[in-house]
C-alpha cells in the first residue's frame, strides 16, 4: 500500500537501540578525557596566558635534563648553577694538621674557587683526606654559604726504621707513616733490620728500664729477627741475647761500674752467653796490646836469662 510506512518489529527496534548504546559507552577514564577535550574545544575551560610558552620551556628543560643524565653532566651543571648562585667555596678552615700542609689538602679536594658547597661530597672528601700519609682520621663539615671546615687527627711518629738504604717514619705499632725526608725527626730512636719495625715498641719499653744505657744508643739493630745489637754513639756494639735481656744489661751495668769498660778502646761487648762476657778490642787497641805483650815477654825472658 502506497504511503504507508512499514515499521520494523518492536523487538528488532529494541535490539538495534541497545546495540547503539553499547557502542557509545566508553570507559570512565576515557569519558573524563573526552569531556575535558570537549570543554576545552567549546571554551568552557579557561587557559591562563603564557601556558603554552611555559609548557615549551618545561619540555625543553626535561629533554635537557635527560640528555645531561645520559651524558653524565648532571653534577657539573648543578655545581656551576649553585656556584653562580653564591655557594662557591671561598674559605677552608683546617685544624689539627701539623705535618700535613694546607696546600696538599686543597689540591686533594680539587678546590679551584668555583667548587660549589652544595655539590661537595663530604664523604668522598673525607675518604680522600684519609689517604694522606700523616692523616689517621678526617672530618669535613659544610658551613653555608661559602665555607668548609676540615679537622684532622694525625698519626704520631714513634721512631725511624731503616730497611736497606731506605729510612721511614713508623708508628708505635710498626706501621709505616712516610719516608724520612729531613732531619726534623733525628731525635727519634733508629731501628735497623728486617722485622725491626714491628718489635721496636716492645724493645724500647724494655730499654726504658736502663735510661743511662739507652741515652748512649745510636741505633737498635735487629739480628735475624730474633735478638738485638745496641750500636752506641761511641762506636761500641753491645750484643744482647735472645732472652733474659734484663739480666744481660744488669751484668753490663755492673761491669761498666767496676771497670768502665765502655770508655775503653773496645769494639764490642758480647753478652749472648749468660756465664761469660766477651770483649773485643778495636784493631788499634789489639795491635797495641800485642806489642805490649810481646815487649813484656821479651822483658821476662831477659830477666830470666840474667838470673
Phi and psi in degrees as GROMACS dihedral restraints (atoms count N, CA, C in turn):
[ dihedral_restraints ]
;  ai    aj    ak    al  type     phi  dphi    fc
    3     4     5     6     1   -70.5    20    10
    4     5     6     7     1   136.3    20    10
    6     7     8     9     1    87.8    20    10
    7     8     9    10     1    -5.4    20    10
    9    10    11    12     1   -96.1    20    10
   10    11    12    13     1   122.9    20    10
   12    13    14    15     1   -82.4    20    10
   13    14    15    16     1   127.4    20    10
   15    16    17    18     1   -91.9    20    10
   16    17    18    19     1   120.3    20    10
   18    19    20    21     1   -99.9    20    10
   19    20    21    22     1   148.8    20    10
   21    22    23    24     1   -70.6    20    10
   22    23    24    25     1   157.0    20    10
   24    25    26    27     1   -60.6    20    10
   25    26    27    28     1   150.7    20    10
   27    28    29    30     1   -60.9    20    10
   28    29    30    31     1   -38.4    20    10
   30    31    32    33     1   -65.3    20    10
   31    32    33    34     1   -37.6    20    10
   33    34    35    36     1   -68.0    20    10
   34    35    36    37     1   -40.9    20    10
   36    37    38    39     1   -63.9    20    10
   37    38    39    40     1   -41.7    20    10
   39    40    41    42     1   -64.3    20    10
   40    41    42    43     1   -36.1    20    10
   42    43    44    45     1   -68.7    20    10
   43    44    45    46     1   -40.2    20    10
   45    46    47    48     1   -64.2    20    10
   46    47    48    49     1   -41.7    20    10
   48    49    50    51     1   -63.1    20    10
   49    50    51    52     1   -40.9    20    10
   51    52    53    54     1   -65.9    20    10
   52    53    54    55     1   -38.6    20    10
   54    55    56    57     1   -64.2    20    10
   55    56    57    58     1   -40.6    20    10
   57    58    59    60     1   -63.7    20    10
   58    59    60    61     1   -41.5    20    10
   60    61    62    63     1   -63.7    20    10
   61    62    63    64     1   -39.0    20    10
   63    64    65    66     1   -65.5    20    10
   64    65    66    67     1   -35.7    20    10
   66    67    68    69     1   -69.8    20    10
   67    68    69    70     1   -28.6    20    10
   69    70    71    72     1   -88.5    20    10
   70    71    72    73     1   -15.6    20    10
   72    73    74    75     1   -78.4    20    10
   73    74    75    76     1   123.5    20    10
   75    76    77    78     1  -109.3    20    10
   76    77    78    79     1   157.9    20    10
   78    79    80    81     1   -59.8    20    10
   79    80    81    82     1   152.6    20    10
   81    82    83    84     1   -58.6    20    10
   82    83    84    85     1   -47.2    20    10
   84    85    86    87     1   -59.7    20    10
   85    86    87    88     1   -38.5    20    10
   87    88    89    90     1   -68.4    20    10
   88    89    90    91     1   -39.2    20    10
   90    91    92    93     1   -59.3    20    10
   91    92    93    94     1   -38.2    20    10
   93    94    95    96     1   -65.3    20    10
   94    95    96    97     1   -41.0    20    10
   96    97    98    99     1   -64.8    20    10
   97    98    99   100     1   -41.7    20    10
   99   100   101   102     1   -64.1    20    10
  100   101   102   103     1   -44.3    20    10
  102   103   104   105     1   -62.0    20    10
  103   104   105   106     1   -39.3    20    10
  105   106   107   108     1   -65.1    20    10
  106   107   108   109     1   -43.1    20    10
  108   109   110   111     1   -63.8    20    10
  109   110   111   112     1   -40.2    20    10
  111   112   113   114     1   -64.3    20    10
  112   113   114   115     1   -43.0    20    10
  114   115   116   117     1   -64.9    20    10
  115   116   117   118     1   -39.0    20    10
  117   118   119   120     1   -66.6    20    10
  118   119   120   121     1   -37.5    20    10
  120   121   122   123     1   -72.8    20    10
  121   122   123   124     1   -32.2    20    10
  123   124   125   126     1   -88.6    20    10
  124   125   126   127     1    -1.1    20    10
  126   127   128   129     1    82.9    20    10
  127   128   129   130     1    11.1    20    10
  129   130   131   132     1   -77.9    20    10
  130   131   132   133     1   -14.8    20    10
  132   133   134   135     1  -108.4    20    10
  133   134   135   136     1   128.6    20    10
  135   136   137   138     1   -91.2    20    10
  136   137   138   139     1   127.5    20    10
  138   139   140   141     1  -103.2    20    10
  139   140   141   142     1   123.8    20    10
  141   142   143   144     1   -60.8    20    10
  142   143   144   145     1   157.9    20    10
  144   145   146   147     1   -68.4    20    10
  145   146   147   148     1   150.9    20    10
  147   148   149   150     1    66.7    20    10
  148   149   150   151     1    12.0    20    10
  150   151   152   153     1   -63.9    20    10
  151   152   153   154     1   -39.5    20    10
  153   154   155   156     1   -63.8    20    10
  154   155   156   157     1   -43.0    20    10
  156   157   158   159     1   -62.0    20    10
  157   158   159   160     1   -44.8    20    10
  159   160   161   162     1   -62.5    20    10
  160   161   162   163     1   -38.4    20    10
  162   163   164   165     1   -64.6    20    10
  163   164   165   166     1   -39.1    20    10
  165   166   167   168     1   -64.5    20    10
  166   167   168   169     1   -45.0    20    10
  168   169   170   171     1   -64.5    20    10
  169   170   171   172     1   -38.1    20    10
  171   172   173   174     1   -63.8    20    10
  172   173   174   175     1   -39.8    20    10
  174   175   176   177     1   -64.0    20    10
  175   176   177   178     1   -46.8    20    10
  177   178   179   180     1   -61.7    20    10
  178   179   180   181     1   -38.9    20    10
  180   181   182   183     1   -64.2    20    10
  181   182   183   184     1   -42.5    20    10
  183   184   185   186     1   -63.9    20    10
  184   185   186   187     1   -42.2    20    10
  186   187   188   189     1   -64.2    20    10
  187   188   189   190     1   -41.9    20    10
  189   190   191   192     1   -64.2    20    10
  190   191   192   193     1   -42.8    20    10
  192   193   194   195     1   -63.4    20    10
  193   194   195   196     1   -39.6    20    10
  195   196   197   198     1   -64.4    20    10
  196   197   198   199     1   -39.7    20    10
  198   199   200   201     1   -66.1    20    10
  199   200   201   202     1   -40.5    20    10
  201   202   203   204     1   -63.4    20    10
  202   203   204   205     1   -38.3    20    10
  204   205   206   207     1   -63.7    20    10
  205   206   207   208     1   -43.2    20    10
  207   208   209   210     1   -65.6    20    10
  208   209   210   211     1   -36.9    20    10
  210   211   212   213     1   -85.5    20    10
  211   212   213   214     1    -6.0    20    10
  213   214   215   216     1    74.7    20    10
  214   215   216   217     1    26.6    20    10
  216   217   218   219     1  -106.3    20    10
  217   218   219   220     1     9.9    20    10
  219   220   221   222     1   -62.0    20    10
  220   221   222   223     1   -44.5    20    10
  222   223   224   225     1   -64.0    20    10
  223   224   225   226     1   -41.2    20    10
  225   226   227   228     1   -63.6    20    10
  226   227   228   229     1   -43.1    20    10
  228   229   230   231     1   -66.7    20    10
  229   230   231   232     1   -42.3    20    10
  231   232   233   234     1   -62.9    20    10
  232   233   234   235     1   -39.5    20    10
  234   235   236   237     1   -65.5    20    10
  235   236   237   238     1   -46.2    20    10
  237   238   239   240     1   -63.1    20    10
  238   239   240   241     1   -39.0    20    10
  240   241   242   243     1   -67.1    20    10
  241   242   243   244     1   -48.6    20    10
  243   244   245   246     1   -69.5    20    10
  244   245   246   247     1   -33.4    20    10
  246   247   248   249     1   -65.1    20    10
  247   248   249   250     1   -42.0    20    10
  249   250   251   252     1   -67.3    20    10
  250   251   252   253     1   -23.6    20    10
  252   253   254   255     1   -82.0    20    10
  253   254   255   256     1     0.7    20    10
  255   256   257   258     1   107.6    20    10
  256   257   258   259     1    14.9    20    10
  258   259   260   261     1  -111.5    20    10
  259   260   261   262     1    21.5    20    10
  261   262   263   264     1   -70.8    20    10
  262   263   264   265     1   136.6    20    10
  264   265   266   267     1   -71.6    20    10
  265   266   267   268     1   119.8    20    10
  267   268   269   270     1  -116.2    20    10
  268   269   270   271     1   -12.8    20    10
  270   271   272   273     1  -141.7    20    10
  271   272   273   274     1   133.1    20    10
  273   274   275   276     1  -124.2    20    10
  274   275   276   277     1   118.2    20    10
  276   277   278   279     1  -102.4    20    10
  277   278   279   280     1   117.5    20    10
  279   280   281   282     1  -113.5    20    10
  280   281   282   283     1   133.8    20    10
  282   283   284   285     1  -137.8    20    10
  283   284   285   286     1   154.8    20    10
  285   286   287   288     1    85.8    20    10
  286   287   288   289     1    -0.5    20    10
  288   289   290   291     1   -94.8    20    10
  289   290   291   292     1   127.0    20    10
  291   292   293   294     1  -116.3    20    10
  292   293   294   295     1   -49.0    20    10
  294   295   296   297     1   -97.2    20    10
  295   296   297   298     1   -15.5    20    10
  297   298   299   300     1   -95.0    20    10
  298   299   300   301     1   124.4    20    10
  300   301   302   303     1   -81.1    20    10
  301   302   303   304     1   149.6    20    10
  303   304   305   306     1   -66.5    20    10
  304   305   306   307     1   -28.7    20    10
  306   307   308   309     1   -63.2    20    10
  307   308   309   310     1   -42.8    20    10
  309   310   311   312     1   -62.0    20    10
  310   311   312   313     1   -37.8    20    10
  312   313   314   315     1   -64.8    20    10
  313   314   315   316     1   -47.1    20    10
  315   316   317   318     1   -64.7    20    10
  316   317   318   319     1   -41.3    20    10
  318   319   320   321     1   -65.5    20    10
  319   320   321   322     1   -39.2    20    10
  321   322   323   324     1   -67.6    20    10
  322   323   324   325     1   -37.0    20    10
  324   325   326   327     1   -77.5    20    10
  325   326   327   328     1   -16.1    20    10
  327   328   329   330     1    72.6    20    10
  328   329   330   331     1    31.1    20    10
  330   331   332   333     1   -81.2    20    10
  331   332   333   334     1   122.7    20    10
  333   334   335   336     1  -125.4    20    10
  334   335   336   337     1    15.4    20    10
  336   337   338   339     1    93.3    20    10
  337   338   339   340     1   -13.9    20    10
  339   340   341   342     1  -117.7    20    10
  340   341   342   343     1     3.0    20    10
  342   343   344   345     1   -70.0    20    10
  343   344   345   346     1   131.2    20    10
  345   346   347   348     1   -84.3    20    10
  346   347   348   349     1   136.2    20    10
  348   349   350   351     1   -66.7    20    10
  349   350   351   352     1   -33.3    20    10
  351   352   353   354     1   -66.1    20    10
  352   353   354   355     1   -42.3    20    10
  354   355   356   357     1   -87.9    20    10
  355   356   357   358     1    -2.3    20    10
  357   358   359   360     1   -66.1    20    10
  358   359   360   361     1   126.3    20    10
  360   361   362   363     1   -87.4    20    10
  361   362   363   364     1   104.8    20    10
  363   364   365   366     1   -64.6    20    10
  364   365   366   367     1   -43.0    20    10
  366   367   368   369     1   -64.1    20    10
  367   368   369   370     1   -42.4    20    10
  369   370   371   372     1   -65.0    20    10
  370   371   372   373     1   -39.9    20    10
  372   373   374   375     1   -63.4    20    10
  373   374   375   376     1   -39.4    20    10
  375   376   377   378     1   -64.5    20    10
  376   377   378   379     1   -41.1    20    10
  378   379   380   381     1   -65.9    20    10
  379   380   381   382     1   -39.4    20    10
  381   382   383   384     1   -64.4    20    10
  382   383   384   385     1   -43.5    20    10
  384   385   386   387     1   -65.9    20    10
  385   386   387   388     1   -32.3    20    10
  387   388   389   390     1   -69.2    20    10
  388   389   390   391     1   -13.5    20    10
  390   391   392   393     1   -83.9    20    10
  391   392   393   394     1   -11.2    20    10
  393   394   395   396     1   -65.9    20    10
  394   395   396   397     1   144.7    20    10
  396   397   398   399     1   -55.0    20    10
  397   398   399   400     1   -42.3    20    10
  399   400   401   402     1   -88.7    20    10
  400   401   402   403     1   -11.3    20    10
  402   403   404   405     1   -84.8    20    10
  403   404   405   406     1   122.5    20    10
  405   406   407   408     1   -91.7    20    10
  406   407   408   409     1   -38.3    20    10
  408   409   410   411     1  -152.5    20    10
  409   410   411   412     1   144.2    20    10
  411   412   413   414     1  -135.2    20    10
  412   413   414   415     1   143.0    20    10
  414   415   416   417     1  -124.2    20    10
  415   416   417   418     1   137.9    20    10
  417   418   419   420     1  -127.4    20    10
  418   419   420   421     1   128.4    20    10
  420   421   422   423     1  -133.2    20    10
  421   422   423   424     1   137.6    20    10
  423   424   425   426     1   -86.5    20    10
  424   425   426   427     1   135.0    20    10
  426   427   428   429     1  -125.2    20    10
  427   428   429   430     1   102.4    20    10
  429   430   431   432     1   -70.8    20    10
  430   431   432   433     1   145.2    20    10
  432   433   434   435     1   -99.1    20    10
  433   434   435   436     1   -14.8    20    10
  435   436   437   438     1  -139.4    20    10
  436   437   438   439     1    20.5    20    10
  438   439   440   441     1  -130.5    20    10
  439   440   441   442     1   144.2    20    10
  441   442   443   444     1  -125.4    20    10
  442   443   444   445     1   144.9    20    10
  444   445   446   447     1  -110.6    20    10
  445   446   447   448     1   128.2    20    10
  447   448   449   450     1  -117.9    20    10
  448   449   450   451     1   121.8    20    10
  450   451   452   453     1  -118.5    20    10
  451   452   453   454     1   124.7    20    10
  453   454   455   456     1  -114.1    20    10
  454   455   456   457     1   147.2    20    10
  456   457   458   459     1  -117.6    20    10
  457   458   459   460     1   115.5    20    10
  459   460   461   462     1   -94.8    20    10
  460   461   462   463     1   158.4    20    10
  462   463   464   465     1   -77.0    20    10
  463   464   465   466     1   153.8    20    10
  465   466   467   468     1  -107.9    20    10
  466   467   468   469     1   126.0    20    10
  468   469   470   471     1   -76.0    20    10
  469   470   471   472     1   129.5    20    10
  471   472   473   474     1  -102.5    20    10
  472   473   474   475     1   -39.3    20    10
  474   475   476   477     1  -161.8    20    10
  475   476   477   478     1  -177.4    20    10
  477   478   479   480     1  -114.5    20    10
  478   479   480   481     1   131.3    20    10
  480   481   482   483     1  -113.2    20    10
  481   482   483   484     1   125.0    20    10
  483   484   485   486     1  -104.7    20    10
  484   485   486   487     1   119.2    20    10
  486   487   488   489     1  -126.4    20    10
  487   488   489   490     1   109.2    20    10
  489   490   491   492     1    72.0    20    10
  490   491   492   493     1  -125.9    20    10
  492   493   494   495     1  -102.1    20    10
  493   494   495   496     1     1.3    20    10
  495   496   497   498     1   -93.3    20    10
  496   497   498   499     1   143.8    20    10
  498   499   500   501     1  -119.1    20    10
  499   500   501   502     1   134.2    20    10
  501   502   503   504     1  -140.5    20    10
  502   503   504   505     1   150.0    20    10
  504   505   506   507     1   -85.0    20    10
  505   506   507   508     1   138.9    20    10
  507   508   509   510     1  -126.8    20    10
  508   509   510   511     1   155.7    20    10
  510   511   512   513     1   -84.2    20    10
  511   512   513   514     1   175.5    20    10
  513   514   515   516     1   -63.2    20    10
  514   515   516   517     1   -30.7    20    10
  516   517   518   519     1   -82.9    20    10
  517   518   519   520     1     1.6    20    10
  519   520   521   522     1    95.1    20    10
  520   521   522   523     1    -5.2    20    10
  522   523   524   525     1   -69.0    20    10
  523   524   525   526     1   137.2    20    10
  525   526   527   528     1   -78.2    20    10
  526   527   528   529     1   130.5    20    10
  528   529   530   531     1   -90.1    20    10
  529   530   531   532     1   -59.4    20    10
  531   532   533   534     1  -165.4    20    10
  532   533   534   535     1   160.1    20    10
  534   535   536   537     1   -62.5    20    10
  535   536   537   538     1   148.5    20    10
  537   538   539   540     1   -78.5    20    10
  538   539   540   541     1   121.1    20    10
  540   541   542   543     1  -107.0    20    10
  541   542   543   544     1   -25.0    20    10
  543   544   545   546     1  -145.5    20    10
  544   545   546   547     1  -172.2    20    10
  546   547   548   549     1   -93.2    20    10
  547   548   549   550     1    13.8    20    10
  549   550   551   552     1   -62.3    20    10
  550   551   552   553     1   -31.1    20    10
  552   553   554   555     1  -108.8    20    10
  553   554   555   556     1    26.8    20    10
  555   556   557   558     1   -64.5    20    10
  556   557   558   559     1   -23.2    20    10
  558   559   560   561     1   -76.7    20    10
  559   560   561   562     1   -11.7    20    10
  561   562   563   564     1   -73.4    20    10
  562   563   564   565     1   150.2    20    10
  564   565   566   567     1   -65.5    20    10
  565   566   567   568     1   146.7    20    10
  567   568   569   570     1  -105.3    20    10
  568   569   570   571     1   125.4    20    10
  570   571   572   573     1  -115.9    20    10
  571   572   573   574     1   130.6    20    10
  573   574   575   576     1  -123.2    20    10
  574   575   576   577     1   137.6    20    10
  576   577   578   579     1   112.6    20    10
  577   578   579   580     1   167.7    20    10
  579   580   581   582     1   -65.8    20    10
  580   581   582   583     1   134.2    20    10
  582   583   584   585     1    68.9    20    10
  583   584   585   586     1     5.3    20    10
  585   586   587   588     1   -66.3    20    10
  586   587   588   589     1   -32.3    20    10
  588   589   590   591     1   -68.6    20    10
  589   590   591   592     1   -33.5    20    10
  591   592   593   594     1   -81.6    20    10
  592   593   594   595     1   -26.2    20    10
  594   595   596   597     1   -97.3    20    10
  595   596   597   598     1    -0.5    20    10
  597   598   599   600     1   -63.7    20    10
  598   599   600   601     1   -46.0    20    10
  600   601   602   603     1   -63.8    20    10
  601   602   603   604     1   -44.4    20    10
  603   604   605   606     1   -64.1    20    10
  604   605   606   607     1   -42.0    20    10
  606   607   608   609     1   -70.9    20    10
  607   608   609   610     1   -35.6    20    10
  609   610   611   612     1   -64.7    20    10
  610   611   612   613     1   -36.6    20    10
  612   613   614   615     1   -66.0    20    10
  613   614   615   616     1   -35.0    20    10
  615   616   617   618     1   -69.9    20    10
  616   617   618   619     1   -37.6    20    10
  618   619   620   621     1   -72.0    20    10
  619   620   621   622     1   -18.8    20    10
  621   622   623   624     1   -63.3    20    10
  622   623   624   625     1   -18.9    20    10
  624   625   626   627     1   -74.4    20    10
  625   626   627   628     1   -15.2    20    10
  627   628   629   630     1  -124.9    20    10
  628   629   630   631     1    70.2    20    10
  630   631   632   633     1   -61.8    20    10
  631   632   633   634     1   -35.7    20    10
  633   634   635   636     1   -64.9    20    10
  634   635   636   637     1   -41.1    20    10
  636   637   638   639     1   -71.1    20    10
  637   638   639   640     1   -39.7    20    10
  639   640   641   642     1   -61.5    20    10
  640   641   642   643     1   -36.1    20    10
  642   643   644   645     1   -67.5    20    10
  643   644   645   646     1   -19.7    20    10
  645   646   647   648     1   -88.1    20    10
  646   647   648   649     1   -13.8    20    10
  648   649   650   651     1   -76.5    20    10
  649   650   651   652     1   132.3    20    10
  651   652   653   654     1   -97.6    20    10
  652   653   654   655     1   -33.2    20    10
  654   655   656   657     1  -155.3    20    10
  655   656   657   658     1   144.7    20    10
  657   658   659   660     1  -104.2    20    10
  658   659   660   661     1   117.4    20    10
  660   661   662   663     1  -108.6    20    10
  661   662   663   664     1   123.0    20    10
  663   664   665   666     1   -83.8    20    10
  664   665   666   667     1   127.8    20    10
  666   667   668   669     1  -112.0    20    10
  667   668   669   670     1   116.8    20    10
  669   670   671   672     1    55.6    20    10
  670   671   672   673     1    24.3    20    10
  672   673   674   675     1    66.5    20    10
  673   674   675   676     1    16.5    20    10
  675   676   677   678     1  -123.8    20    10
  676   677   678   679     1   -37.6    20    10
  678   679   680   681     1  -142.7    20    10
  679   680   681   682     1  -179.8    20    10
  681   682   683   684     1  -124.2    20    10
  682   683   684   685     1   148.4    20    10
  684   685   686   687     1  -113.7    20    10
  685   686   687   688     1   137.5    20    10
  687   688   689   690     1   -99.6    20    10
  688   689   690   691     1   119.5    20    10
  690   691   692   693     1   -99.3    20    10
  691   692   693   694     1   109.3    20    10
  693   694   695   696     1   -80.6    20    10
  694   695   696   697     1   160.6    20    10
  696   697   698   699     1   -63.8    20    10
  697   698   699   700     1   -25.3    20    10
  699   700   701   702     1   -77.2    20    10
  700   701   702   703     1    -9.1    20    10
  702   703   704   705     1   100.4    20    10
  703   704   705   706     1    -7.7    20    10
  705   706   707   708     1   -75.5    20    10
  706   707   708   709     1   140.5    20    10
  708   709   710   711     1  -109.5    20    10
  709   710   711   712     1   125.7    20    10
  711   712   713   714     1  -103.2    20    10
  712   713   714   715     1   117.0    20    10
  714   715   716   717     1   -94.0    20    10
  715   716   717   718     1   112.8    20    10
  717   718   719   720     1   -95.8    20    10
  718   719   720   721     1   154.7    20    10
  720   721   722   723     1   -78.7    20    10
  721   722   723   724     1   170.5    20    10
  723   724   725   726     1   -69.1    20    10
  724   725   726   727     1   -37.1    20    10
  726   727   728   729     1  -125.9    20    10
  727   728   729   730     1   168.8    20    10
  729   730   731   732     1    55.3    20    10
  730   731   732   733     1    47.1    20    10
  732   733   734   735     1   -65.0    20    10
  733   734   735   736     1   -38.3    20    10
  735   736   737   738     1   -59.6    20    10
  736   737   738   739     1   -43.3    20    10
  738   739   740   741     1   -63.7    20    10
  739   740   741   742     1   -40.9    20    10
  741   742   743   744     1   -65.7    20    10
  742   743   744   745     1   -42.3    20    10
  744   745   746   747     1   -68.9    20    10
  745   746   747   748     1   -33.4    20    10
  747   748   749   750     1   -64.9    20    10
  748   749   750   751     1   -40.1    20    10
  750   751   752   753     1   -64.6    20    10
  751   752   753   754     1   -40.9    20    10
  753   754   755   756     1   -65.1    20    10
  754   755   756   757     1   -41.7    20    10
  756   757   758   759     1   -62.0    20    10
  757   758   759   760     1   -39.7    20    10
  759   760   761   762     1   -67.9    20    10
  760   761   762   763     1   -40.7    20    10
  762   763   764   765     1   -62.4    20    10
  763   764   765   766     1   -41.3    20    10
  765   766   767   768     1   -67.3    20    10
  766   767   768   769     1   -41.1    20    10
  768   769   770   771     1   -65.8    20    10
  769   770   771   772     1   -37.8    20    10
  771   772   773   774     1   -82.2    20    10
  772   773   774   775     1   -36.3    20    10
  774   775   776   777     1  -126.1    20    10
  775   776   777   778     1    -5.9    20    10
  777   778   779   780     1    58.6    20    10
  778   779   780   781     1    44.1    20    10
  780   781   782   783     1   -63.9    20    10
  781   782   783   784     1   -32.6    20    10
  783   784   785   786     1   -73.9    20    10
  784   785   786   787     1   -15.1    20    10
  786   787   788   789     1   -91.1    20    10
  787   788   789   790     1    -4.1    20    10
  789   790   791   792     1   -87.2    20    10
  790   791   792   793     1   173.2    20    10
  792   793   794   795     1   -84.0    20    10
  793   794   795   796     1    74.7    20    10
  795   796   797   798     1  -123.3    20    10
  796   797   798   799     1   160.0    20    10
  798   799   800   801     1  -103.2    20    10
  799   800   801   802     1   -35.2    20    10
  801   802   803   804     1  -156.4    20    10
  802   803   804   805     1   152.6    20    10
  804   805   806   807     1  -124.2    20    10
  805   806   807   808     1   120.6    20    10
  807   808   809   810     1  -100.4    20    10
  808   809   810   811     1   114.1    20    10
  810   811   812   813     1  -111.9    20    10
  811   812   813   814     1    17.6    20    10
  813   814   815   816     1   -70.1    20    10
  814   815   816   817     1   -26.3    20    10
  816   817   818   819     1   -99.0    20    10
  817   818   819   820     1   132.4    20    10
  819   820   821   822     1   -72.8    20    10
  820   821   822   823     1   -20.9    20    10
  822   823   824   825     1  -100.3    20    10
  823   824   825   826     1     3.3    20    10
  825   826   827   828     1  -157.9    20    10
  826   827   828   829     1   156.5    20    10
  828   829   830   831     1  -124.0    20    10
  829   830   831   832     1   125.6    20    10
  831   832   833   834     1  -109.4    20    10
  832   833   834   835     1   131.1    20    10
  834   835   836   837     1  -115.3    20    10
  835   836   837   838     1   129.0    20    10
  837   838   839   840     1  -109.4    20    10
  838   839   840   841     1   126.0    20    10
  840   841   842   843     1   -78.6    20    10
  841   842   843   844     1   160.0    20    10
  843   844   845   846     1   -70.8    20    10
  844   845   846   847     1   166.6    20    10
  846   847   848   849     1   -61.7    20    10
  847   848   849   850     1   -42.8    20    10
  849   850   851   852     1   -64.5    20    10
  850   851   852   853     1   -42.5    20    10
  852   853   854   855     1   -66.6    20    10
  853   854   855   856     1   -37.5    20    10
  855   856   857   858     1   -65.0    20    10
  856   857   858   859     1   -39.9    20    10
  858   859   860   861     1   -65.9    20    10
  859   860   861   862     1   -43.3    20    10
  861   862   863   864     1   -64.2    20    10
  862   863   864   865     1   -38.8    20    10
  864   865   866   867     1   -66.4    20    10
  865   866   867   868     1   -39.6    20    10
  867   868   869   870     1   -63.3    20    10
  868   869   870   871     1   -42.4    20    10
  870   871   872   873     1   -64.0    20    10
  871   872   873   874     1   -41.3    20    10
  873   874   875   876     1   -64.7    20    10
  874   875   876   877     1   -40.8    20    10
  876   877   878   879     1   -65.7    20    10
  877   878   879   880     1   -41.1    20    10
  879   880   881   882     1   -63.8    20    10
  880   881   882   883     1   -43.2    20    10
  882   883   884   885     1   -64.4    20    10
  883   884   885   886     1   -39.5    20    10
  885   886   887   888     1   -66.3    20    10
  886   887   888   889     1   -40.1    20    10
  888   889   890   891     1   -62.4    20    10
  889   890   891   892     1   -43.3    20    10
  891   892   893   894     1   -62.7    20    10
  892   893   894   895     1   -41.3    20    10
  894   895   896   897     1   -64.7    20    10
  895   896   897   898     1   -38.3    20    10
  897   898   899   900     1   -67.4    20    10
  898   899   900   901     1   -39.9    20    10
  900   901   902   903     1   -65.3    20    10
  901   902   903   904     1   -42.7    20    10
  903   904   905   906     1   -63.4    20    10
  904   905   906   907     1   -41.8    20    10
  906   907   908   909     1   -65.7    20    10
  907   908   909   910     1   -37.0    20    10
  909   910   911   912     1   -70.1    20    10
  910   911   912   913     1   -34.8    20    10
  912   913   914   915     1   -69.9    20    10
  913   914   915   916     1   -36.5    20    10
  915   916   917   918     1   -68.4    20    10
  916   917   918   919     1   -31.7    20    10
